[in-house]
Amino acid sequence: MAVDYTVIVVYLAGMLAMGWWGMRRAKSKSEFLVAGRRLGPWMYSGTMAAIVLGGASTIGGVGLGYQYGLSGAWMVVTIGLGLLALSVFFSARIARLKVYTVSEMLDLRYGGRAGVISGVVMWAYTLMLAVTSTIAYATIFDVIFDMNRTLAIILGGSIVVAYSTLGGMWSITLTDMVQFVVKTIGVLLLLLPIAVVKAGGFSEMKAKLPTEYFDPLGIGGETIFTYVLIYTFGMLIGQDIWQRVFTARSDKVARYGGTVAGTYCLVYAIAGAVIGTAAKVMYPKLPSADAAFATIVRDELPMGVRGLVLAAALAAVMSTSSGALIACATVANNDIWSRLRGVVKADGTNDEPHDEVKGNRLFILIMGIAVVCIAIALNDVVQALTVAYNLLVAGLLVPILGGLLWRRGTADGALAAVAAGGLSVIGLMWGYGILANEPIYYGLLTSLAVYVVVSLATKPTDAAVLAAWRERLAGRVSQEEAEPEAPVAV
């Protein structure tokens, strides 16, 4: 294992070096939070693919393939479809808004009244996403070093917190590009063909497994529909995803680069399901489906290659964890703390003299420590992630898409929809169970009905607010006008 250890240690050291390099570039709020809005198509595609394909897509995707066969690809497929929909239909408009958070977009569209409540919902989602990603370090480091769960979470989490705090989005972008390359080589080019060969090829796999393992819909229509509601729609509105859209150099980069990333996700989904299916042939009686990835890597891969594939798993987890962490800290600082202190105006600008980079860096550090502590204390990651996605989709999907697509939507309608969707999904999870499908179905319908009824029953949005909104959507507001630099205290 000495060669494998060397590969992993070099990889982790490289992540920290990228954080130090990124710190030298992040000199302003824009550079720190959205990489100066300067990413071209290559870097944008790689970083977008890296953030959406995390530990759940890699380890969980292989586990679903082990459990259901090729139809286990559907979870990651719906993530890819959501990214494609976002890129084709919405990303250009989102990029032209020149904002930092989803709540700032809601404030611009509805007139400055949706910030704090939507920020709290988005903060809860990004926090739990970061926590569940951080917990995944325990599984990977256990395979690599036979390490205690708590120590593994502290080690992995500390590295992510370190490079994210140092350089913000520049560090995360640079590390994500490395992680994208490592994942592509480790999972697609190495683990996939080796797993199929070790299982005897597709003909042997078909001979040894039930026919339902090769049914594209074998996982069940209701499960696929639920994946669409949670993951496809979740991709459309998550702060972690939008913050990457904000990094695009232009709306064309956001559209075409995101389309490439979404297509890559579809390929990655099929690869994970095939690897899991091959593992089922080789290890038919594993105690847990999620153990399939670690088992096939540990037992079937040659020295050195094993280290690279484990580094790919680390890369998958780190990319999602760092993206969720900076999103969580951005929302906590810009949408909640600054607004509660009364220093942020309705248009998102801040006139209080302060060092914005230092403030955001401090919030990443604070949120990072909180994430590691919660990850150590939490056991059931599936339930935590389900709660987060249910709240996100039921609470914010309708107000966000309504604001983008329906002129008649109002601030009262948006606030009522956030409250009704969030409270109803919490109540329904209490009644039906956290993992039940009904809460997201009925919660989303409640949010939609309340949004339409309240919007039609209240005064239309002020014409001046809508005019300013249309100017932003059309891209007729420069970056300097959209985000003037705040004076720095001396």
C-alpha positions in Angstrom: 0.0 0.0 0.0 3.0 2.3 0.2 2.6 3.5 -3.4 -1.1 4.1 -2.9 -0.4 6.1 0.3 2.1 8.2 -1.6 -0.5 8.9 -4.3 -3.1 10.0 -1.8 -0.6 12.1 0.3 0.7 13.9 -2.8 -2.9 14.6 -3.9 -3.9 16.1 -0.5 -0.8 18.2 -0.4 -1.6 19.5 -3.9 -5.0 20.6 -2.7 -3.5 22.7 0.1 -1.0 24.2 -2.4 -3.9 25.2 -4.7 -5.5 26.9 -1.7 -2.3 28.9 -1.0 -2.0 29.9 -4.7 -5.7 30.9 -4.8 -5.2 33.2 -1.8 -2.9 35.3 -3.8 -5.6 35.9 -6.5 -8.6 36.6 -4.2 -8.2 40.3 -3.5 -11.8 41.4 -3.8 -15.3 40.1 -2.9 -15.9 39.2 -6.6 -12.6 37.3 -6.8 -13.2 35.5 -3.5 -16.8 34.5 -4.0 -17.2 34.0 -7.7 -13.6 33.9 -9.1 -14.0 37.4 -10.6 -16.7 36.1 -12.9 -13.9 35.2 -15.3 -14.1 31.5 -16.0 -13.9 30.3 -19.6 -15.6 27.3 -21.0 -13.0 24.7 -20.1 -12.6 25.6 -16.5 -16.3 26.3 -16.1 -17.3 22.9 -17.5 -14.8 21.1 -15.3 -15.7 22.8 -12.1 -19.4 22.5 -12.6 -19.1 18.8 -13.3 -16.9 18.5 -10.2 -19.4 20.1 -7.8 -22.5 18.1 -8.9 -20.7 14.7 -9.0 -19.8 14.2 -5.3 -19.6 11.3 -3.0 -23.3 10.4 -3.4 -22.9 10.3 -7.2 -19.7 8.2 -7.0 -20.0 5.9 -4.0 -23.8 6.1 -3.9 -24.1 5.7 -7.7 -22.0 2.5 -7.6 -24.1 1.3 -4.7 -27.3 1.8 -6.6 -25.9 -0.1 -9.5 -25.0 -2.9 -7.1 -28.6 -2.9 -5.8 -30.6 -2.3 -9.0 -28.3 -2.8 -11.9 -28.2 -0.4 -14.8 -31.4 1.4 -13.6 -29.3 2.5 -10.6 -28.0 5.2 -12.9 -31.2 7.2 -12.6 -30.2 9.2 -9.5 -27.1 10.7 -11.2 -29.0 10.9 -14.6 -31.6 13.2 -13.0 -28.7 15.4 -11.6 -27.3 15.6 -15.2 -30.8 16.4 -16.6 -31.2 19.2 -14.0 -27.8 20.7 -14.9 -28.7 20.5 -18.6 -32.1 22.2 -18.0 -30.4 24.9 -15.9 -27.8 25.5 -18.6 -30.1 25.6 -21.6 -33.0 27.5 -20.2 -31.9 29.6 -17.2 -28.1 30.0 -16.9 -27.7 32.9 -19.3 -30.2 35.0 -17.4 -28.8 34.0 -14.1 -25.3 34.9 -15.1 -26.4 38.4 -16.4 -27.9 39.2 -13.0 -24.5 39.9 -11.5 -25.5 38.8 -8.0 -23.9 36.5 -5.4 -26.8 34.5 -4.0 -30.2 33.2 -4.8 -31.7 35.4 -2.2 -30.3 38.5 -3.9 -32.0 37.4 -7.1 -35.3 37.1 -5.2 -34.8 40.6 -3.7 -34.2 42.1 -7.1 -37.2 40.4 -8.6 -39.7 41.0 -5.8 -38.4 44.3 -4.3 -36.2 43.5 -1.4 -38.5 41.5 0.9 -37.5 37.9 0.4 -33.9 37.9 1.5 -33.7 36.6 5.1 -36.4 34.0 5.0 -35.2 32.5 1.7 -31.6 32.8 3.0 -32.4 30.7 6.1 -33.9 27.9 3.9 -31.0 28.0 1.5 -28.5 28.1 4.4 -30.0 25.0 6.0 -29.8 23.1 2.6 -26.2 24.1 1.9 -25.1 23.3 5.5 -26.6 19.8 5.4 -25.1 19.2 1.9 -21.7 20.1 3.3 -22.2 17.9 6.3 -23.2 14.8 4.4 -20.3 15.3 2.0 -17.9 15.6 4.9 -19.2 12.4 6.5 -18.2 10.5 3.4 -14.5 11.1 4.2 -14.9 8.5 7.0 -15.7 5.7 4.4 -12.8 6.6 2.1 -10.1 7.1 4.8 -11.3 3.8 6.5 -10.4 2.0 3.2 -7.1 3.9 2.8 -5.7 4.0 6.3 -8.1 2.0 8.4 -8.7 5.3 10.3 -11.2 6.1 13.1 -14.4 7.7 11.8 -14.0 10.9 13.8 -10.3 11.3 12.9 -11.1 10.7 9.2 -13.8 13.5 9.2 -11.5 15.9 11.0 -8.6 15.2 8.5 -10.7 15.4 5.3 -12.8 18.3 6.6 -9.7 20.3 7.7 -8.1 20.1 4.3 -11.3 21.3 2.6 -11.8 24.1 5.1 -8.2 25.2 4.8 -8.0 25.6 1.0 -11.6 27.1 0.9 -10.8 29.6 3.6 -7.5 30.6 2.0 -8.5 31.4 -1.5 -12.3 31.2 -1.7 -13.7 30.4 -5.1 -10.4 30.7 -6.8 -8.9 27.9 -4.7 -12.0 25.8 -5.1 -12.0 26.3 -8.8 -8.4 25.3 -9.1 -8.8 22.2 -6.9 -12.1 21.3 -8.7 -10.2 21.2 -12.0 -7.7 18.8 -10.6 -10.5 16.8 -9.0 -12.3 16.7 -12.4 -9.3 15.3 -14.1 -8.6 12.8 -11.3 -12.2 11.6 -11.3 -12.3 11.2 -15.1 -9.1 9.1 -15.1 -9.8 7.2 -11.9 -13.5 6.3 -12.5 -14.1 6.4 -16.2 -10.8 5.4 -17.7 -9.5 2.9 -15.1 -12.2 1.6 -12.7 -14.9 1.1 -15.3 -13.0 -1.1 -17.8 -11.2 -3.0 -15.1 -14.5 -3.8 -13.3 -16.1 -5.0 -16.4 -13.1 -7.2 -17.3 -12.9 -8.6 -13.8 -16.6 -9.5 -13.9 -16.1 -11.5 -17.1 -17.5 -9.0 -19.6 -21.1 -8.0 -20.3 -22.0 -11.5 -21.5 -20.9 -13.0 -18.2 -22.7 -10.3 -16.2 -25.9 -11.0 -18.1 -25.6 -14.7 -17.5 -25.0 -14.4 -13.7 -27.6 -11.7 -12.8 -31.4 -11.5 -13.0 -32.8 -9.9 -16.1 -34.2 -7.0 -14.1 -30.6 -5.8 -13.5 -30.6 -4.8 -17.2 -34.0 -3.2 -17.3 -33.6 0.6 -17.7 -36.7 1.2 -15.5 -36.0 -1.6 -13.0 -35.6 0.8 -10.1 -39.3 1.8 -10.4 -41.2 4.7 -12.0 -42.2 6.3 -8.7 -38.5 6.3 -7.6 -37.4 7.9 -10.9 -40.2 10.6 -10.6 -39.1 11.4 -7.0 -35.5 11.7 -8.2 -36.6 14.2 -10.8 -38.5 16.3 -8.3 -35.6 16.3 -5.8 -32.5 16.3 -7.9 -33.5 17.7 -11.2 -35.4 20.6 -9.7 -32.8 20.9 -6.9 -30.1 21.6 -9.6 -32.2 24.5 -10.9 -32.2 26.4 -7.6 -29.3 25.4 -5.3 -27.0 28.1 -4.1 -24.0 25.8 -4.6 -24.9 25.4 -8.3 -25.9 29.1 -8.9 -22.6 30.3 -7.3 -20.8 28.4 -10.1 -23.0 29.9 -12.7 -22.0 33.3 -11.4 -18.3 32.5 -12.1 -18.9 32.3 -15.9 -17.1 34.9 -18.1 -20.3 35.3 -20.2 -23.8 34.0 -20.6 -22.6 31.9 -23.5 -20.0 30.2 -21.3 -22.7 29.5 -18.7 -25.0 28.0 -21.3 -22.5 25.9 -23.4 -20.1 25.0 -20.6 -23.0 23.8 -18.4 -24.4 21.8 -21.3 -21.0 20.0 -21.6 -20.9 19.4 -17.8 -24.5 18.0 -17.8 -23.6 15.6 -20.7 -20.6 14.5 -18.7 -22.9 13.7 -15.8 -25.0 11.4 -17.9 -21.9 9.4 -18.9 -20.7 9.3 -15.3 -24.1 8.0 -14.2 -24.0 5.1 -16.6 -20.4 4.3 -15.6 -21.3 4.1 -11.9 -24.2 1.8 -12.6 -22.1 -0.5 -14.7 -19.3 -0.6 -12.1 -21.9 -1.5 -9.4 -23.4 -4.2 -11.6 -20.0 -5.7 -12.1 -19.4 -5.6 -8.4 -22.6 -7.6 -7.9 -21.2 -10.4 -10.0 -17.9 -10.5 -8.1 -19.3 -9.9 -4.6 -23.0 -11.0 -4.6 -23.4 -10.9 -0.8 -21.9 -7.6 0.5 -23.4 -6.4 3.8 -24.1 -3.0 2.3 -24.6 -1.8 -1.3 -22.6 1.3 -0.5 -19.6 -0.9 0.3 -19.4 -2.0 -3.4 -17.1 0.9 -4.5 -14.6 0.4 -1.7 -14.6 -3.3 -2.0 -13.9 -3.5 -5.7 -11.2 -0.8 -5.4 -9.5 -2.6 -2.5 -9.6 -6.1 -3.9 -9.4 -5.8 -7.7 -7.2 -2.9 -8.6 -3.4 -3.1 -8.9 -1.0 -1.1 -6.8 -0.8 2.6 -7.7 -4.0 2.4 -9.7 -5.8 1.7 -6.4 -4.4 4.9 -5.0 -5.5 7.0 -8.0 -9.0 5.6 -7.9 -9.3 6.3 -4.1 -8.0 9.8 -4.8 -10.8 10.0 -7.4 -13.3 9.2 -4.7 -11.7 11.8 -2.4 -11.9 14.3 -5.3 -15.6 13.6 -5.7 -16.3 14.2 -2.0 -14.0 17.2 -1.7 -15.5 19.0 -4.8 -19.1 18.8 -3.4 -18.0 19.6 0.1 -16.0 22.7 -0.8 -18.7 24.0 -3.1 -21.4 23.5 -0.5 -19.2 25.1 2.2 -18.5 28.3 0.3 -22.2 28.5 -0.6 -23.2 28.0 3.0 -20.8 30.7 4.2 -21.9 33.1 1.4 -25.5 32.8 2.3 -24.8 33.0 6.1 -22.8 36.2 5.7 -24.6 38.0 2.8 -28.2 36.9 3.2 -28.6 36.4 6.9 -26.0 38.1 9.1 -25.5 41.3 7.1 -29.3 41.7 6.6 -30.1 41.1 10.3 -27.5 43.8 11.1 -29.2 46.2 8.7 -26.1 46.9 6.6 -27.3 45.4 3.3 -29.8 47.4 1.2 -32.6 45.9 -0.9 -30.4 45.8 -4.0 -27.8 43.7 -2.2 -25.2 46.5 -1.9 -23.4 47.2 1.4 -22.2 50.7 2.4 -20.6 49.8 5.7 -16.8 50.2 5.6 -15.2 46.8 6.0 -12.9 44.2 4.4 -15.3 42.0 2.5 -12.7 39.3 1.7 -11.7 39.1 5.3 -15.4 38.9 6.4 -16.3 36.1 3.9 -13.1 34.2 4.8 -14.0 34.3 8.5 -17.5 33.0 7.7 -16.1 30.1 5.7 -13.9 29.2 8.6 -16.8 29.4 11.1 -19.1 27.4 8.9 -16.4 24.9 8.2 -15.8 24.2 11.9 -19.6 23.8 12.4 -19.8 21.4 9.5 -17.0 19.2 10.8 -18.6 19.2 14.3 -22.1 18.3 13.0 -20.6 15.6 10.7 -19.0 14.0 13.8 -22.2 14.0 15.7 -24.6 12.9 12.9 -25.2 9.3 11.9 -28.0 9.1 9.4 -26.8 11.1 6.4 -29.6 9.9 4.1 -32.3 11.4 6.3 -30.3 14.6 6.7 -29.9 15.1 3.0 -33.5 14.2 2.3 -34.7 16.9 4.8 -32.4 19.4 3.1 -33.6 18.7 -0.4 -37.2 18.6 0.6 -37.0 22.0 2.2 -35.1 23.5 -0.7 -37.4 22.3 -3.4 -40.7 22.7 -1.6 -39.8 26.1 -0.2 -37.9 27.8 -3.0 -38.5 26.2 -6.3 -41.8 27.9 -7.0 -40.8 31.5 -6.0 -37.5 31.2 -8.0 -39.0 29.8 -11.2 -42.1 31.9 -10.8 -39.9 35.0 -10.6 -38.0 34.0 -13.7 -41.1 33.0 -15.8 -44.2 34.8 -14.5 -44.5 38.5 -14.5 -47.5 38.6 -12.2 -45.7 36.9 -9.2 -45.5 39.2 -6.2 -43.4 39.4 -3.1 -46.3 38.4 -0.9 -46.9 35.4 -3.1 -43.2 34.4 -2.9 -43.0 34.8 0.9 -46.3 32.9 1.4 -45.0 30.1 -0.9 -41.7 29.8 1.0 -43.5 29.6 4.3 -46.3 27.3 3.1 -44.0 24.9 1.2 -41.4 24.7 4.0 -43.9 24.2 6.8 -46.1 21.7 4.9 -43.1 19.6 3.9 -41.9 19.5 7.5 -45.4 18.5 8.7 -45.7 15.9 6.0 -42.3 14.4 6.8 -43.5 14.1 10.4 -46.6 12.3 9.4 -45.4 10.1 6.5 -41.8 9.7 7.5 -38.7 11.5 6.4 -37.9 9.1 3.5 -41.4 9.0 2.1 -42.3 10.4 -1.3 -45.5 12.1 -0.3 -43.9 15.1 1.5 -42.2 16.5 -1.5 -45.2 15.8 -3.8 -47.7 17.6 -1.6 -45.3 20.2 -0.3 -44.5 21.4 -3.8 -48.2 21.5 -4.9 -49.0 23.5 -1.7 -46.2 26.0 -2.5 -47.4 26.4 -6.1 -51.1 26.9 -5.2 -50.3 29.4 -2.5 -47.9 31.3 -4.8 -50.5 31.7 -7.5 -53.5 32.5 -5.3 -51.6 35.1 -3.1 -49.9 36.7 -6.1 -53.2 37.2 -7.9 -54.9 38.5 -4.7 -52.2 41.1 -4.0 -51.0 44.2 -5.7 -48.7 43.6 -8.7 -44.9 44.2 -8.2 -44.0 47.8 -8.6 -43.3 48.8 -12.2 -39.9 50.4 -11.2 -38.8 47.1 -9.6 -39.8 45.1 -12.7 -38.0 47.6 -15.0 -34.8 47.3 -13.0 -35.2 43.5 -13.0 -35.6 43.4 -16.8 -32.5 45.6 -17.2 -30.5 43.0 -15.1 -31.9 40.1 -17.1 -31.0 41.7 -20.3 -27.4 42.3 -19.2 -27.6 46.0 -19.5 -26.1 46.6 -16.1 -22.3 46.5 -15.8 -20.5 44.6 -13.1 -19.4 47.8 -11.6 -22.9 49.1 -11.4 -24.3 45.8 -10.1 -21.7 45.4 -7.3 -19.9 48.6 -6.4 -16.9 48.1 -4.1 -17.6 49.0 -0.5 -15.2 51.3 1.2 -12.6 49.6 3.4 -12.2 50.7 6.9 -8.7 52.2 7.7 
